[in-house]
Amino acid sequence: MKIRFESSACKEEVLVKEFNKDFETSVLLEKEYSGFKESVMGTVKEIHLNNLFVLLQNNKNSENHTLYVSQNQPVFLLQFVIDGQVTIASKGNIYTEFVLNKNMYNLFYIPASGSAQTYFSDEKHILNIYFTEFFIEDKIGEFFIKKMKNYQQAKKGNQFFSFFNKGLVLNRKLRDIINDLLNCSFDGIVKQSYLEVKLTELLIITLASNYSASAANKLKEADRENLLQIESYIKTHLKEELSIEKLSMLAGFNTSKFKSYFKQVYGMPVFKYITSLRIEKAIQLILKHDYTISQASFEVGYKNPQHFTVAFKKKLGYLPSQLTKRSDLI
């Protein structure tokens, strides 16, 4: 299999990668690129595991640019937009285009004709995972594929296909897995096995979302947008008291609808999500900014440090005082 990457942002505008069938390899291969033109700062890291090829884009561009990707065999692309915005379009006879904004993800089937991905002038942090149908069948079973009638129709017609029309919100469960993946501190065969497990977990959850997405997609676009704004509000007001009543009012829902809609979109109850955010921020404050446990707990909304310690221990299985011994968490 050959994949051709062509971008006006790179000094070497064309990069051709050759792979065995279904991205097969027995070793972990990693490479990082930083040879971009002046309009782009940052890196692109590639990871090649057995049956998987991963590109992690972590850079900032001062002007829009397009990455043209073509391959001589059909592939799947599981794309997570952690920061930034990207438009992906087919290069086949029937033109289709999809936009993914910050905190969104989607799964695409791309025929051998390839695709064009346009990145807007902004900071971007995007995880791209390429694989073939073989990987799905090997890890999950062929029944998942056979039941996806729309995909089967697209495959038969050699057409670009999006599993989730407008993309799905990147919920806390997926964020945690991605963080584990990106911050892996292992080496050698242990790292290879660990990354394969995490990437398989991402795929399983994504495919499972294909069956639950219909309920979330019934939400009006305005309601989904309100929930995204509430998520942003929560992140910037963790120090404050955040009640269901207050958040429901800000979102424009009654409390019952707010709790139901929030769980549909983010995959967990509101307070569980808030607790995850608070603990995540506290870890950063303690390890990166030398906050004491009491200072960090106060900054993320806990008036009593003991309450923070209890929540921390319940979620992570150890005490916050042990953080300095586990710096591999960030």
N, C-alpha and C positions, 0 to 999 in steps of 0.2 A: 504494500500500500504506500502511496505517495501523497503527502499533503503539501501544498504550495501556499506560503504566506507572502503576501505582497502589500507593502505599506509605504506611503510617502513620508512617514515619520521616521523611518529607519535610514541610517546611512547606507547599509546594505539593503536595498529596497526589496529584494526577493530572497526568501529563505525556503528551501525545499527540504522536507524531512521525509526520510524513507523508513518504513516499518515492515515488520513481518505481518502476515495475515492476522487480523483482529488485534493488532497492537501487541502481539505475543512477544514476551521477553522473560528471561529467567533472572534478571538483575534489576536493581533500582538505578536509574540514570537521572541525573540532575544537571541542569545548566542554567546560568543566569545571563541575561543580556542587558547592557546599558548603553549600547552604541546608537543613541538616537540623535536626531538633529536638534538644533538649539530650541525649537519650539516645544520639545518634550523633555521632561526631567523625571528620572525614576528608573525602575527596572521591570523586566519581564522575566519570570522564572518558569522553566519548564521541568516537569517531573514525568518520567516514563516508567510506569509500573506494568505488570503483566495485564494485558487487555485494557489498559487505560493510558491516556495521554492527557496531561494537565498543564494548563497555562495560567499563571497567576500574574495579572497585570496590576502593578502598583506604581503608578506614575501620574504626572500632571502635564497636560498639554495646553498651550496658550491659544491654540486654534484647532478647529475641527479637523479630524483626519479619518480616513477610511482604510480598514484592513480587509483585503480581499483574500478569501480562503477557498481553495479548490482542492478536491481530492478525487482520485480515480475509483473510489468505492464509496458507497453511502455510509454515513456515520450519524451518531447521535451526539448532540451537544447539550450538556446540562450546564446552564449559565446562571451564576449568582452575582448580582450587582450589589456589592456591599456599599460602595460609594460611586457617584457619577451617574451617567446616563449613556445608554447605547441603543442604537437602532440596528436590527439585523434584517437583511432582505435576501430573498432568493435570487439566484442567477439563472434560473430555469426559464422555460417558455412562459409560465404563468407567474407574474410578479406578485410577491407577497412581502409585507413588511410588518415588523413588530418592534415596539419600543419597550425597553425595560428601564425603569427609573431606580433610584437609590432604594435599597431594602426590598428588592424584588428578585424573583427568579423564574426561569422557565426551562422547559425541556423541548428540544427541537430535533426533528428528523431531517437530515440534510442529504438529498440525493447526490450522486457523483458530480453534478454540475457545480456544487459549492454554494458560497454565500458571501455577502459583503456586510461588514460590520462598521458602522460609523460611530465614532466617539466624539462627544461634544467637548468644547474647551472648558475643562474643569479637572479637578482632582478625581482620579478613578482608582477603584480597588475592586477588581473583577476576577472571579474564579471561573475558568472554563474547563470543563471535563469532557473529553472526547472518548467515545467507545463505540462498539458495534453491537448489533443485535445478539451476537454470541455471548457477550458479557451478561446481558439481561437473562438469557436462557440459562447460562451456567450458574448464576448466583441466585436467581429467583424462581426460574422455571418458565417454560414456554407458554403456560396458560395465561400469564399476564399479557403477553403479546397477542395471543390469539383472540382474546376478548376485546381488544381495542379495535373496534370496527373502523373508526375514522382513520386510524393509523394504517391499518391494512389496506384501506382504499387508496390512501396517499402513496403508500409504498408501491402498490400495483400500478399506479399512474405516474410513478417516478416524480412525485411532487413534494415540495417543501412542506413540512407539517409542524404546527405548534400544538403541544399537548394541552397547554393552558392559554386560552385566547389572549388575555391581556397580562398574563403573568400572575404569580401569587406573591403574597407578602412573606418576606423572610422572617419566620417566627423564631421564638427563643430557642426551641429545640434544635432547629437547623443552625442557628448562630453558634450554639455551644459546640456542635460537631465541627463546624468550620473553624472555630477558634482552636479546638483540639488538633485539628489537621494542620493548621498553619503554624502552631507553636510546638510542634512535636520536637522533643529534645533527645530522642533516641538516635542511635547510629546503626549502620549495617543492616543485617537481616531483620533485626527487631524493628527498625524504622520502616523497612519495606512491608513487613507484615502489618504493622500498626496503621500505616497509610492505606493499605488495601482494605482493612476492616472499616476505617472511617469513611472512605469513598464509597464502599458498598452500602454502608448505613445511609449515606446521603441519597443514594439511588433508590433504596427501598422506601425511604420516607417520601421521596418525590413521587414514585409510582403509586404509593398508597394515597397520596394527595389527589391523584387522578380520579379516585372514586369518591372522595369527600369534597372535591372542589365545587361540585355542582351546587351544594348548599351555600357555600361562601359566594359563589358567582351570582346567586340570586339577589345579593345585596345591590342596591342602587349604587352607581358610581359615586354619587355625592356622599352616601353613607360610608363607603370604603375610604373616601378622602378624609372624612371627619375622623375616622379611626386612626388614620396615619398622622393626622394633626395631633390627636390625643397622645399617641405614642411619643411624638416629638416633645409634647408638653411634659409628659411624665419624665423623660430623660433630663430635661432642663430644670425640673422642680423636685428632684428626689429628696432635697433637704426639708421640704414642706410636708405637711400632713395631707395625704392623698386619699380622699374618701370616695366610695362608689357614687355617692350623691353628687359630689362636686364634679367628678369626671363625667358622669352621665349628663349633667347640665351643660357642661362645656361641649360635649359631643352632640347635644341636641336630641338625646334619646331618654326614655324613661329607664329606670335602673335595671329592670328585667331585660329589656331589649339590649341595653348596653352590655350587660354581662354575657348575654347569649351571642351577640355579634362579635364581641371581642374574642371570645373563645373560638368561634368559627375561624376567624382570620389569623389569630396568633397561636392557636393550638394549646392554650392553657388559660386558667382563670386569671382575672386582672391582678389580684394581690400576689399570686405566685409569680407572675411576670414582673411586677414591681420589686418583689424580694430579690429575684435574680439580677435585675439591673442594679439594685442597691449593693448587693454583695460583690458584683463584678466591679463596680466603681470603687468600692472600699478596698478591694485587692490592689487596684491600680494606685490608689492614694498611699497605701501602706508600703508597697514594694517600690514604686517609682518616685514617690515624693516624700518618703520618710515620715508619714503621719503615724502617730501612735494609734492603737486600736480605739481608744476613746475618741480621739479627734476624728478618725475616719468614720466611726459609727455615727457621730453627731452630724458630719457633713452629708451623710446619705439618709438622714431622717430618723435615726434612732436616738431618743432622748436618754435612754438607759443602755449603756454599753453591754450589760448582761443580756438584754433582749437581742442585741445584735449577735452576741456570741452564740446564743441558743439557735438562732436562725441560721447562722453560718455553719455550725456543727451539724444541724439537721440536713442542710443541702449538700455539704461537701464531705462530711464524715470525719472531720478533724477540727481542731480549735484554731481560731485566727492567730493565736500566739505561735503556731507552728509554721506560719507563712514564710518566715525567713529561711526555713529549712527546705521549703518547697518552691524556690524561685523559678522552677521550670514551668510554673502555671501561667506565666505571662510570656 
